[in-house]
Amino acid sequence: MPSFVANVNQQTDVLPKGVKALMDNGLVTIPGRYIKPPSHRAVKHLIVPGVEIPVIDMAALESDREKFVQTLCKASSEWGIFQVINHGIPVATMQGMVHGVLELFDLPIEEKMKYYTEEVFVPVRYCTSMTPSQETHMEWHDHFQHYFSNREKEHPWPEYCRRLASSYVSSVRHLSQTLMSALSEGLGLDSNCLAKSFGDSEMILRSNYYLPCPNPDLALGMNGHTDSGGLTILFEDQVGGLQARKGDLWYDLKPIKNAFIVNIADQLEILSNGKYKSIEHRVLVQPDQTRLSIVAFCNPSRDAVIGPLLELIDEQNPLLYKSTLYQEHITNVYTKYLDGKHSQKLQIN
């Protein structure tokens, strides 16, 4: 594998202002820093188009909880990613959040740069790619990231979207708690078992903005990776581009309008001792369309030690993963090149 550590003194003209700043200045050819090596580019014959992943109907939770849990756990074990419908979050709240986020990206670059940082645990972060100072081959997107701990009293949202954004975050938290309870039951455990393992849970809300790319075959919006947290809840527009990997193939996911895409992340795979699968996924970019996604990473407390739940370990089900402090895991992911299945690094050989 090639080295992905950048010389931070190189090509500072594309750092750190982002892809939108480049496009606003009339860019017609992709800069070298955004060109992926051939080993990391999308290969068409390895892509399966228009795939419908499992659909979880939240309305079934009340009518037949046992069947709902079975369906959810099957999707989490076989795919590690699924779409959620009838989730109860008003469309007006979701669309209001989209409009608020788009206003952030449309701010003058001088305003956005006030939030520029590569730090993870700050209330508001603006950045491009993942960690530009550590990357040789950057990703074709900009993002705003909002970090929420249960210790803070109020998040510093802009005044124009404060009420809607707070409502959106509260609604997504509730959805994540409902799914976590069912996933606990699917392991044969008390409904609050996974939540207790998370401790004082935290959330990172990340809005990813993928501009049209002059040379989409040479770039990726986001490299293939698994998410480092617990449960990821994503709302996206209908542009598409999200792909999930099974074996050597990448499946082009077909989004359902106003549904959430939910995927299992590393910490739930580890806690379940491999029953639930964190799935590798990536984002392709388009030559003529802008894609927006709003992603809620529902994570353990930074001071939680995450390892397989002892209730799941016996002679037939040996320990598969090491325990680790969650802050060490997420910091390691954010400060290195985003690539591959991170939970594999914690597997016991």
Contacts in CASP RR format, 6 or more apart in sequence:
PFRMAT RR
TARGET T0000
AUTHOR 0000-0000-0000
METHOD contacts of the structure
MODEL  1
MPSFVANVNQQTDVLPKGVKALMDNGLVTIPGRYIKPPSHRAVKHLIVPG
VEIPVIDMAALESDREKFVQTLCKASSEWGIFQVINHGIPVATMQGMVHG
VLELFDLPIEEKMKYYTEEVFVPVRYCTSMTPSQETHMEWHDHFQHYFSN
REKEHPWPEYCRRLASSYVSSVRHLSQTLMSALSEGLGLDSNCLAKSFGD
SEMILRSNYYLPCPNPDLALGMNGHTDSGGLTILFEDQVGGLQARKGDLW
YDLKPIKNAFIVNIADQLEILSNGKYKSIEHRVLVQPDQTRLSIVAFCNP
SRDAVIGPLLELIDEQNPLLYKSTLYQEHITNVYTKYLDGKHSQKLQIN
1 39 0 8 1.000
1 339 0 8 1.000
2 37 0 8 1.000
2 39 0 8 1.000
2 136 0 8 1.000
3 136 0 8 1.000
4 134 0 8 1.000
4 135 0 8 1.000
4 136 0 8 1.000
4 137 0 8 1.000
4 336 0 8 1.000
4 337 0 8 1.000
4 339 0 8 1.000
5 134 0 8 1.000
5 135 0 8 1.000
5 136 0 8 1.000
5 337 0 8 1.000
6 33 0 8 1.000
6 132 0 8 1.000
6 133 0 8 1.000
6 134 0 8 1.000
6 135 0 8 1.000
6 136 0 8 1.000
8 15 0 8 1.000
8 133 0 8 1.000
11 31 0 8 1.000
11 32 0 8 1.000
11 33 0 8 1.000
14 22 0 8 1.000
14 31 0 8 1.000
14 33 0 8 1.000
14 34 0 8 1.000
14 138 0 8 1.000
15 33 0 8 1.000
15 128 0 8 1.000
15 132 0 8 1.000
15 133 0 8 1.000
16 113 0 8 1.000
16 116 0 8 1.000
16 127 0 8 1.000
16 128 0 8 1.000
16 132 0 8 1.000
17 109 0 8 1.000
17 113 0 8 1.000
17 128 0 8 1.000
18 128 0 8 1.000
18 142 0 8 1.000
19 34 0 8 1.000
19 128 0 8 1.000
19 140 0 8 1.000
19 141 0 8 1.000
19 142 0 8 1.000
19 209 0 8 1.000
19 211 0 8 1.000
20 105 0 8 1.000
20 109 0 8 1.000
20 142 0 8 1.000
20 209 0 8 1.000
20 211 0 8 1.000
21 109 0 8 1.000
22 31 0 8 1.000
23 211 0 8 1.000
23 212 0 8 1.000
24 109 0 8 1.000
27 214 0 8 1.000
28 214 0 8 1.000
29 214 0 8 1.000
29 215 0 8 1.000
30 140 0 8 1.000
30 213 0 8 1.000
30 214 0 8 1.000
30 215 0 8 1.000
30 218 0 8 1.000
30 219 0 8 1.000
33 135 0 8 1.000
33 136 0 8 1.000
33 137 0 8 1.000
33 138 0 8 1.000
34 137 0 8 1.000
34 138 0 8 1.000
34 139 0 8 1.000
34 140 0 8 1.000
34 213 0 8 1.000
34 218 0 8 1.000
34 219 0 8 1.000
35 137 0 8 1.000
35 215 0 8 1.000
35 218 0 8 1.000
35 219 0 8 1.000
36 137 0 8 1.000
36 218 0 8 1.000
36 219 0 8 1.000
36 220 0 8 1.000
36 223 0 8 1.000
37 137 0 8 1.000
40 137 0 8 1.000
40 220 0 8 1.000
40 223 0 8 1.000
40 339 0 8 1.000
41 217 0 8 1.000
41 218 0 8 1.000
41 220 0 8 1.000
42 217 0 8 1.000
42 220 0 8 1.000
42 243 0 8 1.000
42 250 0 8 1.000
42 282 0 8 1.000
42 284 0 8 1.000
46 248 0 8 1.000
46 249 0 8 1.000
46 250 0 8 1.000
47 243 0 8 1.000
47 249 0 8 1.000
47 250 0 8 1.000
47 251 0 8 1.000
47 252 0 8 1.000
48 249 0 8 1.000
48 250 0 8 1.000
48 251 0 8 1.000
48 252 0 8 1.000
49 252 0 8 1.000
50 251 0 8 1.000
50 252 0 8 1.000
50 253 0 8 1.000
50 254 0 8 1.000
51 244 0 8 1.000
51 251 0 8 1.000
51 252 0 8 1.000
51 253 0 8 1.000
51 254 0 8 1.000
52 254 0 8 1.000
53 75 0 8 1.000
53 79 0 8 1.000
53 81 0 8 1.000
53 82 0 8 1.000
53 83 0 8 1.000
53 244 0 8 1.000
53 251 0 8 1.000
53 253 0 8 1.000
53 261 0 8 1.000
54 71 0 8 1.000
54 74 0 8 1.000
54 75 0 8 1.000
54 78 0 8 1.000
54 79 0 8 1.000
54 82 0 8 1.000
54 83 0 8 1.000
55 82 0 8 1.000
55 83 0 8 1.000
55 84 0 8 1.000
55 85 0 8 1.000
55 256 0 8 1.000
55 259 0 8 1.000
56 68 0 8 1.000
56 71 0 8 1.000
56 72 0 8 1.000
56 75 0 8 1.000
56 82 0 8 1.000
56 83 0 8 1.000
56 84 0 8 1.000
56 85 0 8 1.000
56 262 0 8 1.000
57 68 0 8 1.000
57 85 0 8 1.000
57 86 0 8 1.000
58 84 0 8 1.000
58 85 0 8 1.000
58 86 0 8 1.000
58 87 0 8 1.000
58 88 0 8 1.000
58 175 0 8 1.000
58 178 0 8 1.000
59 86 0 8 1.000
60 67 0 8 1.000
60 68 0 8 1.000
60 71 0 8 1.000
61 68 0 8 1.000
61 178 0 8 1.000
61 182 0 8 1.000
65 182 0 8 1.000
68 182 0 8 1.000
69 182 0 8 1.000
69 185 0 8 1.000
69 186 0 8 1.000
70 186 0 8 1.000
72 82 0 8 1.000
72 179 0 8 1.000
72 182 0 8 1.000
72 183 0 8 1.000
72 186 0 8 1.000
73 182 0 8 1.000
73 183 0 8 1.000
73 186 0 8 1.000
73 187 0 8 1.000
73 275 0 8 1.000
73 276 0 8 1.000
75 81 0 8 1.000
75 82 0 8 1.000
76 82 0 8 1.000
76 183 0 8 1.000
76 264 0 8 1.000
76 268 0 8 1.000
76 275 0 8 1.000
76 276 0 8 1.000
76 277 0 8 1.000
77 275 0 8 1.000
77 276 0 8 1.000
77 277 0 8 1.000
78 277 0 8 1.000
79 244 0 8 1.000
79 246 0 8 1.000
79 277 0 8 1.000
79 279 0 8 1.000
80 263 0 8 1.000
80 264 0 8 1.000
80 276 0 8 1.000
80 277 0 8 1.000
80 278 0 8 1.000
80 279 0 8 1.000
81 244 0 8 1.000
81 253 0 8 1.000
81 261 0 8 1.000
81 262 0 8 1.000
81 263 0 8 1.000
81 264 0 8 1.000
81 279 0 8 1.000
81 281 0 8 1.000
82 261 0 8 1.000
82 262 0 8 1.000
82 263 0 8 1.000
83 255 0 8 1.000
83 256 0 8 1.000
83 259 0 8 1.000
83 260 0 8 1.000
83 261 0 8 1.000
83 262 0 8 1.000
84 175 0 8 1.000
84 179 0 8 1.000
84 233 0 8 1.000
84 259 0 8 1.000
84 260 0 8 1.000
84 261 0 8 1.000
84 262 0 8 1.000
85 256 0 8 1.000
85 259 0 8 1.000
87 175 0 8 1.000
87 259 0 8 1.000
87 260 0 8 1.000
88 171 0 8 1.000
89 168 0 8 1.000
89 171 0 8 1.000
89 172 0 8 1.000
89 175 0 8 1.000
89 260 0 8 1.000
91 258 0 8 1.000
93 164 0 8 1.000
93 167 0 8 1.000
93 168 0 8 1.000
93 171 0 8 1.000
94 168 0 8 1.000
94 235 0 8 1.000
94 258 0 8 1.000
96 161 0 8 1.000
96 164 0 8 1.000
96 168 0 8 1.000
97 161 0 8 1.000
97 164 0 8 1.000
97 165 0 8 1.000
97 168 0 8 1.000
97 235 0 8 1.000
97 294 0 8 1.000
98 235 0 8 1.000
98 237 0 8 1.000
98 292 0 8 1.000
98 294 0 8 1.000
99 161 0 8 1.000
100 160 0 8 1.000
100 161 0 8 1.000
100 164 0 8 1.000
100 165 0 8 1.000
101 144 0 8 1.000
101 207 0 8 1.000
101 292 0 8 1.000
101 294 0 8 1.000
102 292 0 8 1.000
103 158 0 8 1.000
103 160 0 8 1.000
103 161 0 8 1.000
104 112 0 8 1.000
104 144 0 8 1.000
104 158 0 8 1.000
104 207 0 8 1.000
105 112 0 8 1.000
105 142 0 8 1.000
105 144 0 8 1.000
105 207 0 8 1.000
105 209 0 8 1.000
112 126 0 8 1.000
113 126 0 8 1.000
115 124 0 8 1.000
115 125 0 8 1.000
115 126 0 8 1.000
115 144 0 8 1.000
116 125 0 8 1.000
116 126 0 8 1.000
116 127 0 8 1.000
117 125 0 8 1.000
117 126 0 8 1.000
117 127 0 8 1.000
118 125 0 8 1.000
118 127 0 8 1.000
118 131 0 8 1.000
118 132 0 8 1.000
118 133 0 8 1.000
118 334 0 8 1.000
119 125 0 8 1.000
120 145 0 8 1.000
120 147 0 8 1.000
120 204 0 8 1.000
120 330 0 8 1.000
120 331 0 8 1.000
120 334 0 8 1.000
121 147 0 8 1.000
121 149 0 8 1.000
121 302 0 8 1.000
122 147 0 8 1.000
123 146 0 8 1.000
123 147 0 8 1.000
123 152 0 8 1.000
123 155 0 8 1.000
123 156 0 8 1.000
124 144 0 8 1.000
124 145 0 8 1.000
124 146 0 8 1.000
124 147 0 8 1.000
124 156 0 8 1.000
125 143 0 8 1.000
125 144 0 8 1.000
125 145 0 8 1.000
125 146 0 8 1.000
125 147 0 8 1.000
126 142 0 8 1.000
126 143 0 8 1.000
126 144 0 8 1.000
126 145 0 8 1.000
127 142 0 8 1.000
127 143 0 8 1.000
127 145 0 8 1.000
128 138 0 8 1.000
128 141 0 8 1.000
128 142 0 8 1.000
128 143 0 8 1.000
129 135 0 8 1.000
129 138 0 8 1.000
129 139 0 8 1.000
129 141 0 8 1.000
130 138 0 8 1.000
130 139 0 8 1.000
130 222 0 8 1.000
130 223 0 8 1.000
130 334 0 8 1.000
130 337 0 8 1.000
130 338 0 8 1.000
131 334 0 8 1.000
131 335 0 8 1.000
131 336 0 8 1.000
132 138 0 8 1.000
134 335 0 8 1.000
134 336 0 8 1.000
134 337 0 8 1.000
135 337 0 8 1.000
139 219 0 8 1.000
139 220 0 8 1.000
139 221 0 8 1.000
139 222 0 8 1.000
139 223 0 8 1.000
139 338 0 8 1.000
140 210 0 8 1.000
140 211 0 8 1.000
140 213 0 8 1.000
140 219 0 8 1.000
140 220 0 8 1.000
140 221 0 8 1.000
140 285 0 8 1.000
141 208 0 8 1.000
141 209 0 8 1.000
141 210 0 8 1.000
141 211 0 8 1.000
141 221 0 8 1.000
141 222 0 8 1.000
141 283 0 8 1.000
141 285 0 8 1.000
142 208 0 8 1.000
142 209 0 8 1.000
142 211 0 8 1.000
143 206 0 8 1.000
143 207 0 8 1.000
143 208 0 8 1.000
143 209 0 8 1.000
144 206 0 8 1.000
144 207 0 8 1.000
145 204 0 8 1.000
145 205 0 8 1.000
145 206 0 8 1.000
145 207 0 8 1.000
146 155 0 8 1.000
146 157 0 8 1.000
146 204 0 8 1.000
146 205 0 8 1.000
146 206 0 8 1.000
147 202 0 8 1.000
147 203 0 8 1.000
147 204 0 8 1.000
148 155 0 8 1.000
148 169 0 8 1.000
148 202 0 8 1.000
148 203 0 8 1.000
148 204 0 8 1.000
148 205 0 8 1.000
149 200 0 8 1.000
149 202 0 8 1.000
150 200 0 8 1.000
150 201 0 8 1.000
150 202 0 8 1.000
151 200 0 8 1.000
155 165 0 8 1.000
155 166 0 8 1.000
155 169 0 8 1.000
157 165 0 8 1.000
157 166 0 8 1.000
169 203 0 8 1.000
169 205 0 8 1.000
169 296 0 8 1.000
172 203 0 8 1.000
172 205 0 8 1.000
172 233 0 8 1.000
172 296 0 8 1.000
172 298 0 8 1.000
173 203 0 8 1.000
173 296 0 8 1.000
173 298 0 8 1.000
175 233 0 8 1.000
175 260 0 8 1.000
176 231 0 8 1.000
176 233 0 8 1.000
176 296 0 8 1.000
176 298 0 8 1.000
177 195 0 8 1.000
179 231 0 8 1.000
179 262 0 8 1.000
180 194 0 8 1.000
180 195 0 8 1.000
180 198 0 8 1.000
180 231 0 8 1.000
180 298 0 8 1.000
181 191 0 8 1.000
181 192 0 8 1.000
181 194 0 8 1.000
181 195 0 8 1.000
182 191 0 8 1.000
183 194 0 8 1.000
183 231 0 8 1.000
183 268 0 8 1.000
183 272 0 8 1.000
183 276 0 8 1.000
184 190 0 8 1.000
184 191 0 8 1.000
184 192 0 8 1.000
184 193 0 8 1.000
184 194 0 8 1.000
184 195 0 8 1.000
185 191 0 8 1.000
187 193 0 8 1.000
187 194 0 8 1.000
187 272 0 8 1.000
187 275 0 8 1.000
187 309 0 8 1.000
187 311 0 8 1.000
187 312 0 8 1.000
189 309 0 8 1.000
189 311 0 8 1.000
193 309 0 8 1.000
193 311 0 8 1.000
194 268 0 8 1.000
194 271 0 8 1.000
195 201 0 8 1.000
197 271 0 8 1.000
197 300 0 8 1.000
197 304 0 8 1.000
197 306 0 8 1.000
197 309 0 8 1.000
198 230 0 8 1.000
198 267 0 8 1.000
198 299 0 8 1.000
198 300 0 8 1.000
198 301 0 8 1.000
198 304 0 8 1.000
199 300 0 8 1.000
199 301 0 8 1.000
199 304 0 8 1.000
200 301 0 8 1.000
201 298 0 8 1.000
201 299 0 8 1.000
201 300 0 8 1.000
201 301 0 8 1.000
202 299 0 8 1.000
202 300 0 8 1.000
202 301 0 8 1.000
202 302 0 8 1.000
203 296 0 8 1.000
203 297 0 8 1.000
203 298 0 8 1.000
203 299 0 8 1.000
204 296 0 8 1.000
204 297 0 8 1.000
204 299 0 8 1.000
205 294 0 8 1.000
205 295 0 8 1.000
205 296 0 8 1.000
205 297 0 8 1.000
206 294 0 8 1.000
206 295 0 8 1.000
206 297 0 8 1.000
207 292 0 8 1.000
207 293 0 8 1.000
207 294 0 8 1.000
207 295 0 8 1.000
208 222 0 8 1.000
208 283 0 8 1.000
208 291 0 8 1.000
208 292 0 8 1.000
208 293 0 8 1.000
208 294 0 8 1.000
208 295 0 8 1.000
209 290 0 8 1.000
209 291 0 8 1.000
209 292 0 8 1.000
210 221 0 8 1.000
210 283 0 8 1.000
210 285 0 8 1.000
210 286 0 8 1.000
210 290 0 8 1.000
210 291 0 8 1.000
210 292 0 8 1.000
210 293 0 8 1.000
211 285 0 8 1.000
211 290 0 8 1.000
212 285 0 8 1.000
212 286 0 8 1.000
212 287 0 8 1.000
212 288 0 8 1.000
212 289 0 8 1.000
212 290 0 8 1.000
213 219 0 8 1.000
213 221 0 8 1.000
213 285 0 8 1.000
213 286 0 8 1.000
213 287 0 8 1.000
214 287 0 8 1.000
216 284 0 8 1.000
216 285 0 8 1.000
216 286 0 8 1.000
216 287 0 8 1.000
219 285 0 8 1.000
220 282 0 8 1.000
220 283 0 8 1.000
220 284 0 8 1.000
220 285 0 8 1.000
221 282 0 8 1.000
221 283 0 8 1.000
221 284 0 8 1.000
221 285 0 8 1.000
222 282 0 8 1.000
222 283 0 8 1.000
222 338 0 8 1.000
223 282 0 8 1.000
223 337 0 8 1.000
223 338 0 8 1.000
223 339 0 8 1.000
223 340 0 8 1.000
224 245 0 8 1.000
224 280 0 8 1.000
224 281 0 8 1.000
224 282 0 8 1.000
224 338 0 8 1.000
224 339 0 8 1.000
224 340 0 8 1.000
225 280 0 8 1.000
225 281 0 8 1.000
225 282 0 8 1.000
225 338 0 8 1.000
225 339 0 8 1.000
225 340 0 8 1.000
225 341 0 8 1.000
225 342 0 8 1.000
226 265 0 8 1.000
226 266 0 8 1.000
226 278 0 8 1.000
226 279 0 8 1.000
226 280 0 8 1.000
226 281 0 8 1.000
226 340 0 8 1.000
226 341 0 8 1.000
226 342 0 8 1.000
226 343 0 8 1.000
227 263 0 8 1.000
227 265 0 8 1.000
227 266 0 8 1.000
227 278 0 8 1.000
227 297 0 8 1.000
228 265 0 8 1.000
228 266 0 8 1.000
228 267 0 8 1.000
228 297 0 8 1.000
228 299 0 8 1.000
228 329 0 8 1.000
228 330 0 8 1.000
228 333 0 8 1.000
228 334 0 8 1.000
228 342 0 8 1.000
229 265 0 8 1.000
229 266 0 8 1.000
229 267 0 8 1.000
229 268 0 8 1.000
229 297 0 8 1.000
229 298 0 8 1.000
229 299 0 8 1.000
229 300 0 8 1.000
229 326 0 8 1.000
229 329 0 8 1.000
229 330 0 8 1.000
230 264 0 8 1.000
230 265 0 8 1.000
230 266 0 8 1.000
230 267 0 8 1.000
230 268 0 8 1.000
230 297 0 8 1.000
230 298 0 8 1.000
230 299 0 8 1.000
230 300 0 8 1.000
231 262 0 8 1.000
231 263 0 8 1.000
231 264 0 8 1.000
231 265 0 8 1.000
231 268 0 8 1.000
231 298 0 8 1.000
232 262 0 8 1.000
232 263 0 8 1.000
232 264 0 8 1.000
232 265 0 8 1.000
232 295 0 8 1.000
232 296 0 8 1.000
232 297 0 8 1.000
232 298 0 8 1.000
233 260 0 8 1.000
233 261 0 8 1.000
233 262 0 8 1.000
233 295 0 8 1.000
233 296 0 8 1.000
233 298 0 8 1.000
234 242 0 8 1.000
234 260 0 8 1.000
234 261 0 8 1.000
234 262 0 8 1.000
234 263 0 8 1.000
234 293 0 8 1.000
234 294 0 8 1.000
234 295 0 8 1.000
234 296 0 8 1.000
235 260 0 8 1.000
235 261 0 8 1.000
235 293 0 8 1.000
235 294 0 8 1.000
235 295 0 8 1.000
236 242 0 8 1.000
236 255 0 8 1.000
236 261 0 8 1.000
236 291 0 8 1.000
236 292 0 8 1.000
236 293 0 8 1.000
236 294 0 8 1.000
237 291 0 8 1.000
237 292 0 8 1.000
237 293 0 8 1.000
238 255 0 8 1.000
238 257 0 8 1.000
239 286 0 8 1.000
239 289 0 8 1.000
239 290 0 8 1.000
239 291 0 8 1.000
239 292 0 8 1.000
240 252 0 8 1.000
240 253 0 8 1.000
240 255 0 8 1.000
240 291 0 8 1.000
241 252 0 8 1.000
241 253 0 8 1.000
241 283 0 8 1.000
241 284 0 8 1.000
241 285 0 8 1.000
241 286 0 8 1.000
241 291 0 8 1.000
242 253 0 8 1.000
242 255 0 8 1.000
242 261 0 8 1.000
242 281 0 8 1.000
242 282 0 8 1.000
242 283 0 8 1.000
242 293 0 8 1.000
243 250 0 8 1.000
243 251 0 8 1.000
243 252 0 8 1.000
243 253 0 8 1.000
243 281 0 8 1.000
243 282 0 8 1.000
243 283 0 8 1.000
243 284 0 8 1.000
244 250 0 8 1.000
244 251 0 8 1.000
244 253 0 8 1.000
244 263 0 8 1.000
244 279 0 8 1.000
244 280 0 8 1.000
244 281 0 8 1.000
245 251 0 8 1.000
245 279 0 8 1.000
245 280 0 8 1.000
245 281 0 8 1.000
245 282 0 8 1.000
246 279 0 8 1.000
250 282 0 8 1.000
253 261 0 8 1.000
255 261 0 8 1.000
263 278 0 8 1.000
263 279 0 8 1.000
263 281 0 8 1.000
264 276 0 8 1.000
264 277 0 8 1.000
264 278 0 8 1.000
264 279 0 8 1.000
265 278 0 8 1.000
265 297 0 8 1.000
265 299 0 8 1.000
266 278 0 8 1.000
266 329 0 8 1.000
266 342 0 8 1.000
266 343 0 8 1.000
266 346 0 8 1.000
267 299 0 8 1.000
267 300 0 8 1.000
267 306 0 8 1.000
267 326 0 8 1.000
267 329 0 8 1.000
268 276 0 8 1.000
268 278 0 8 1.000
269 276 0 8 1.000
269 277 0 8 1.000
269 278 0 8 1.000
269 321 0 8 1.000
269 343 0 8 1.000
270 306 0 8 1.000
270 307 0 8 1.000
270 308 0 8 1.000
270 321 0 8 1.000
270 343 0 8 1.000
270 346 0 8 1.000
271 306 0 8 1.000
271 307 0 8 1.000
271 308 0 8 1.000
271 309 0 8 1.000
272 308 0 8 1.000
272 309 0 8 1.000
272 312 0 8 1.000
273 308 0 8 1.000
273 309 0 8 1.000
273 312 0 8 1.000
273 313 0 8 1.000
273 317 0 8 1.000
273 319 0 8 1.000
273 320 0 8 1.000
273 321 0 8 1.000
274 308 0 8 1.000
274 320 0 8 1.000
274 321 0 8 1.000
275 312 0 8 1.000
278 341 0 8 1.000
278 342 0 8 1.000
278 343 0 8 1.000
280 340 0 8 1.000
280 341 0 8 1.000
283 291 0 8 1.000
283 293 0 8 1.000
285 291 0 8 1.000
299 326 0 8 1.000
299 330 0 8 1.000
300 306 0 8 1.000
300 326 0 8 1.000
301 326 0 8 1.000
302 325 0 8 1.000
302 326 0 8 1.000
302 327 0 8 1.000
302 330 0 8 1.000
303 325 0 8 1.000
303 326 0 8 1.000
303 327 0 8 1.000
304 325 0 8 1.000
304 326 0 8 1.000
305 323 0 8 1.000
305 324 0 8 1.000
305 325 0 8 1.000
305 326 0 8 1.000
306 323 0 8 1.000
306 324 0 8 1.000
306 325 0 8 1.000
306 326 0 8 1.000
306 329 0 8 1.000
307 321 0 8 1.000
307 322 0 8 1.000
307 323 0 8 1.000
307 324 0 8 1.000
308 319 0 8 1.000
308 320 0 8 1.000
308 321 0 8 1.000
308 323 0 8 1.000
313 319 0 8 1.000
319 348 0 8 1.000
320 347 0 8 1.000
320 348 0 8 1.000
321 343 0 8 1.000
321 346 0 8 1.000
321 347 0 8 1.000
321 348 0 8 1.000
322 346 0 8 1.000
322 347 0 8 1.000
322 348 0 8 1.000
324 346 0 8 1.000
329 342 0 8 1.000
329 346 0 8 1.000
333 342 0 8 1.000
END
